[in-house]
């Protein structure tokens, strides 16, 4: 009981009014006057404690009388100003009647959400918190503690030299530094204490480019300087989305995050890449459709200055995509293609459209190119590998070549081999003729033509070599890149790899069983040597476990005059690596990248690895421009 009486006396002496249910509160107002005055003097000397503010005599004159002991106070309806709230249902309330707020000085009349930057550690804090942050020492508590730690560690000499360099740089720059100080709102003393304050906007933007979205959100609230730099358009010109249609408890839905990003930074977006994890269920497909359509609708509303658009791995031929979802995605994409006036690069790989939907998309694309006058940007790069479903025979449809004819500014084209026909090659030859074009557009020719040939797509059509020869004569800088997946039929490969094609890059992946009766020797001996004057990049991944191709590979590398990169994954002898290095050092100076993976059927590859290490020990000083890699890899 006596302890409770003493607690009540202390609360009454500090000028704090609270509510009590116990009858002991009636004696709280009978404390001696001299004890109250002494405690007020101690508060003036020691500063303000947490939640206690002294009330002046002038404030207490015009206030209404305090409630009598035992009477409950309702602070929501009490007309007197108060700032304290109850900590819990059993703790005392601390209304600060007659004070200007929970601080020892007059409260700022500034906006409540206005923040100020600490000149030492660059933290963004409210005005009252900033005073506490700098109380006593004239500098912030964080900077004071860091200085003490640095002094204990013996780094004072480095700090003095750093400050001296800053002073010298300020004397050299002169008026330029004063202009930067006025613009950023920081004085010269502030710059001396922080290295980040000395960095210009260009350096900060370069650093912020490596941050994730979460780190960027944290960095833009550090100070006004960083907030201004974080709003630079160059930081938000590229965006990558990965949609899978799966829900997560740790982050927002894909629709909410995509739409929120588009609303905040869509006006700056120039390059957009969307990669979809092919859904397996209709519910996941519906979420992916909502995220993509919501993103595109918001970008269309904001008129985003898109220059590059990439949507890959949709695979609309899956059963989880209903007809309504496919139509919604295609219609949304058509609206984007028609309204995006600055698009120069489009990537729709592995979209797997039906014939009708694919024709609609290509029609919208071709109409957007001929709809506007020549000052409009033309599409220069178009990637349509796997654009149509694998069951569609695109080469039999005559609409595809006619639509390609309108793409007059095209310089880079990627297609599946199922779209190849003589009509298509003829349309690519004559696409620069006729029409309302300026003279600069007439000189644009096709430079890169990539073909992807897979066993799952139609590839048996016959294309004449004369059509390739005519296209090569019309486009003198044309480079053809061919990729072959699992086609192990020699006759079909002979129809694809015609001698008239100016092949600059060839990639082949062929896994075949010994009982299939196929060999890779015709490709290495008869077909690829036709491109010895144009082939620059060669990659072969073969499962030749029953045949030796070391001699053929070495002879092919010797014949290719312009070979720059070589990648071989096959069953080879370890001595073949030494032969390839010898060819590079003596004959092929342009061959600056060699990667060899030697397959092995044995479980233990220690003996082969020791042999390879002993062989390469004699080549200690290789040319610095040569990138060489060799490894023994167990074949599974």
Secondary structure, DSSP 8 states (H G I E B T S, - for coil): -HHHHHHHHHHHHTT-B---SSGGGGGGGG--HHHHHHHHHHHHHH---TT-----HHHHHSS-----TT----TTT--S------SSSSS---B-TTSSSSSSS----S-TT--EE-TTT--EE-HHHHHHHTTTTSS-HHHHHHHHHHHHTT-HHHHHHHHHHHHHHHHHHTHHHHHHHHHHT--HHHHHH-SGGG--HHHHHHHHTTS-HHHHHHHTTS-HHHHHHHT-GGGGSEEEEEE-----SSS--HHHHHHHHHHHHTTT--EEEEEE---SSHHHHHHHHHHHHHHHHHHHHHT---SEEEEE---TTSTTS-HHHHHHHHHHHHHHHHH-TT--EEE-TT--B-HHHHHHHHHHHHHHHHSS-TTS----EEEETT-B-TT--GGG-SHHHHHHTT-TT--EEEEEGGG--HHHHHHHHSTTSSSS--HHHHT----EEEEEEETTS-------HHHHHHHHHH-TT-EEEEEEES---HHHHHHHS-TTS-EEEEEEEE---GGG---SHHIIIIIGGGGTTT--EEEEEE--SSS--HHHHHHHHHH-TT--EEEEEE---THHHHHHHHHHHHT-TT--EEEEEEEE-SS--HHHHHHHHHHHTT--S--TT-EEEEEEEE--
